[in-house]
Amino acid sequence: MLVRERETGHRGPDRRGVLLPVLAVIGVGALVVGVSRLGFLNLPDWLDGGKSDPAPRGDVIYEGQEAQSASENFLIDIGDGEAVVAVRAKQNWDTPGWWINGDFQSTNGTSSVADPDDRDVPARLRVKMDYCAEGTITTTTPADGDGPESVTFDMSEIFVCGSQLEHTPDNDAAFKQDDTPNRFHGDFVSFVSRAVETTAAAAECPTDELARFREGEYTAYVRSQLADRFGVPEDAVEVRSGRVGSSDDETKQGLRDALESYANKQDPDDPSRTYESLSIDYLSSTGEAVEDSCWKEPGGTDLDNLDDVDAPEPQDR
């Protein structure tokens, strides 16, 4: 016997009937969002797409400090300056590719430094410079104890004594990490930062800038500050203007060695191998870098030998 399925007239849900309400809801939603964007409706913040966190969140925990060294040279900080170093560089990171992991890419990630708005243009990194006088401050009290003490500040020679690539928004934005491990990127930033600081330190001496600390306006300012600090009249303070110094031979050799290390990076796994790295140029200088520098750093002496550090003797003029 042939059995036929009885037709009941029910064919399942009408797909068009379901689709039309869904489209209607989407359309109404789009209309509401569009009207809210025009400012006609004040809708809850959950329609604004989210906002950036207004400040970093996290912990800053102080864990103490330890003195490790003392300055070899007694330098008095007399002012600050700013140097600009243009940098565009990158370093590729890769993991060895082989037939098991299937990684046959030429590179897996890149750390780079360039202009934040145009990665094809060098970043103009700003370096904070410190100016110091290799001077001494001497106070003298009259033998009879009658009258105020006198104060003498002998500035001796003036040097560039510090260079630091600061964490400004523009400086930090110039460094970009693209799929590289954090330690790899940290090494890249550290290497480039030290190279920039050394480049600024080894530049031709900014004699015009340092000469400003020899002028009457500055010495008058120092005289008033010392008088206030020691509680004596200004006419009891003598400020002997300094002269622009120059790097000694040992310092110059150290600067050359440092620049060479950034131009040719040593293989950490094989010290006998080096790789061409950064190209360092001095385009704005009329003199010669390193040779015409006036860099002097405080240096560092282990605290066990602190008694061997002698105060500098005032130099003949």
N, C-alpha and C positions, 0 to 999 in steps of 0.2 A: 504494500500500500504506500502510495506516495504521500508523504506528509509535507504540507506547505506551512511555512511560517506565517502566522496570522499578522496582517498589517494592522497596527494599532493607531497609526497616524502620528506617533511620537518619534521624531527623528533626532533627538538630543538637543543640546542648547544651541540657540541661534548665535553663531560667532559674531555676526554683525551687531546683534543686540548688545553683546558685551563690549565690543570694541568702541562703539559710539559713546557710551558713558565714560570710558577711560580717556578717550580723546577729549571729551568735554572737560574732564577734571584737569587734564594737562593744560588745556587751553586757558581755563580760568586761572590756574596757578601762574602760568606765564603772564597773563594779563595783570594779575595782582602784583607780581614782582616788577613788571614793567612800570606800572603806575607808581609803585613805591620808589623806584629808582628816580622818577621824575619829581619826587618830593610831595606827591598829593596825599600819601598815607604814611603814618608813622607805624611801622611794623616792628615786631620784636627783633633784637639783635641777631637772632639765629638766621636771619635772611641776609646778613651783610657779608657772608663769606669768611668771617673770622678776622682777627686782628693780630699783629705781631705783639709779642710780649714786650712791654715797655722797658724792661730791664732784665739783666741776667739773673737767673735763679740758681742758688746753690750754696755751698759752704766755703768760707775762708777761715782756715784754722792756723793760728800761730803756734809753731812748735819749738820756738827758742832759737838762739843764735850762739855762735862760737867765734871768738877772735882767733885768727890764724896767722896773720902777718901784719907787719908795720911798714910804713912808707920808708923807702930808702932815701928819697929826696924830700926835703921840706919845701913844699910849694904852697903858696897862698892863692886861693881862688879869687880872682879880681873881676871876672866878667864872663859872659856867655856869648856865643855866636851860633850861626847856623850855616851848614854846608849842604849843597844839593848834589846828589850823585844819581845819575841816570842808569837804570839797570833793566835789562830784559834777558831772562835766562830761564831754562827749564831743565828738569832731570827726569828721565823716564824710569819707571819701575816695572819689573817683569819677574815672573816666576818661570823656572825652567819648564819648557813644554816637552812632553814625550807621549808615546802612543797610549799610555794608560790613562792619564788625566785629560788628554785631548786638547791641551793648551798649546796651540801653535801660533799664538798672536805675537807680533813683534814687540808689543808692549802692553802691559795691563793697566797702567795708570801713569799720571804725570803730575809732578809738582812744578809750579812755575811762578815767576814774578814778572809783572808787566803793568802797564797802565790799567787801572781798574775799569775804565770805560772803553778802552781799545787795546786788546791784548797783543796787537801787532806793533804797539808803540812802547818804548821803554818807560818804566815808572820813574818818576822824579822823587826819589826817596830823600827825606830831609833828616840830616844828622845834627844832633845837638853837639856843639863844640864848647869846650871849657878853656878859658885863658887864665894862666897863672903867672905869678911873679915868684922867682926864686929868691925871695927876700927875707929879711929878719926884722922883727920889731923889738926894740930895746927900750927899756924904761930905766931912768936914772934918777935917784933921789939925792938931793944935796947932802954933802957930808955933815953939815951942821943940823940937818933936819929941818931947816928953816925954809919955807917956801914950797911950792908944789913941785912934784916930780916932772921930768921932761920925758917925752916919748919921741923916738925916732923910728921911722919906717923906711928902711933902705930896700927899694924894690929890686935892685940888682938887675937881673935879666928877665925878660918876659917871654913866655913860651905858650904854645898850644899844648895843653896838658890832658885833654880828654876828648873822646869822640864816642857818641852813643846814638845808635839808631833807636829812636823812641817809638813807643807803641801809640802812634796817632791813628785816627780812623783811616786816613789816606795811605799811610805806610802799611798798615795791616791789611787793607783791602787789596794791595798790590800782590800779595801772596795768595796763590790759589792751589787748592788740593783737589785733584781729580782722580778718585779711586786709588789713592796710594795709602799705605799703612801710616798710622799716626807717627810712629817712630821715624820712618823714612822721611816724611814731610818735615818733622821736627829737625832732623839732621840737615835737610836742605835749607830751611829757614835760618838755622844757626850758621851754616857755612856762608850763605850769601850775606847775612847780617855782619859777620865778622869781616868779610871781604870789603863791604861798604865802609865800615868803620876804619879799617886800615887804609883804604884808599883816601879817605878824608884826612887821616893823620899824616900820611906821607906826601900830601900835596905841597906845592910851593907855599912858603910862609905867607900868611895874610898880613903883610907888613903895615898896610894902610890901616887895617882894623886895630892891630896891636899898638900902633903909634898913637891912637886916640887915648890910650891909658898913660901917655907921657905928658899930656897937655895939662894946662893950668886948671881947667874946669874939673878934671877928674881928681887931680892932686888936692884941690881945695875941698872937694867932696870927702875924700879920704881923711883929710885933716880934721874936718868937723866930726866925722864918725868916730875917729880915734879919741878926740877930745871928749866926746860924750861918753864913750866906753870907759875911759880911764878917769873921768871926772876932773879933767884939767882944762885950763884955758886953751883956746886954739893957738895962741902964740907960744905955747909950751910944746907944741907938736911940730916936728919937722918931717916932711915927706920928701925923700930923695927919689926923683924920677928915675925909672928904669930904662933900659935899652932893649931893643928887640934882640933876642938870642938866636941861636941856630943849633940844630941837632949835632951832637958829637958823632965821631966816626963809628963808635959802637952802636949807637942808636940808628944811624943810617943803615948799617949792615943788617940790623934786626928788621928794619922796615923793608929792605930789599928781599930778605929771606921770607918775610911774611907775604909780600905781594906775589913772590914766586910760588909759594905754597897754594895760593888761591888760583893762580894761572895754570898750575899743574898739580892736580890732586893726587895724593898718594893712595895706592890701593891698600885698604886696611888689612887685607888677607895676605898681601905680598908687598912689603915695603920697598922692594927693589923696582916695582912697577909704578909708573905715574901715568895719568891721563890728562890730556889737554882739557882745561876747564874754562875759567872765565877769562875774557879778554879785557884788560884794564887799560884805559886810555885817559889822558889828561888833555882835554880839548881847550879849556878856557885859560890855561896857565901860560904866562909869558916866559916864566922861568922853567926850571927842571924839577920835577917831582923827586922826592927823597933828597937829592943833592942840595936843594934850596929850601929844605923843610926846617921848621923850628919846633919840632915835636919833642916833648919830654914828659915822661909819665912818672908818677910817684914810685912805680916799681913795687916790689914786695920783699921783705926780709922776714924769715921765720922768727917767731917770737922768742925762741931760745937764744937768738943772737941779737936781741933788741939792744943790749948794752953796747954792742959794737957800732951802732948807728950814731954818727957824730953830727952835730949841727953844722951847717955850712958856714964857711968863713966869708965875710963880706969881701967882694972882689974889688980890685983896684979899677979905677975908671981911666 
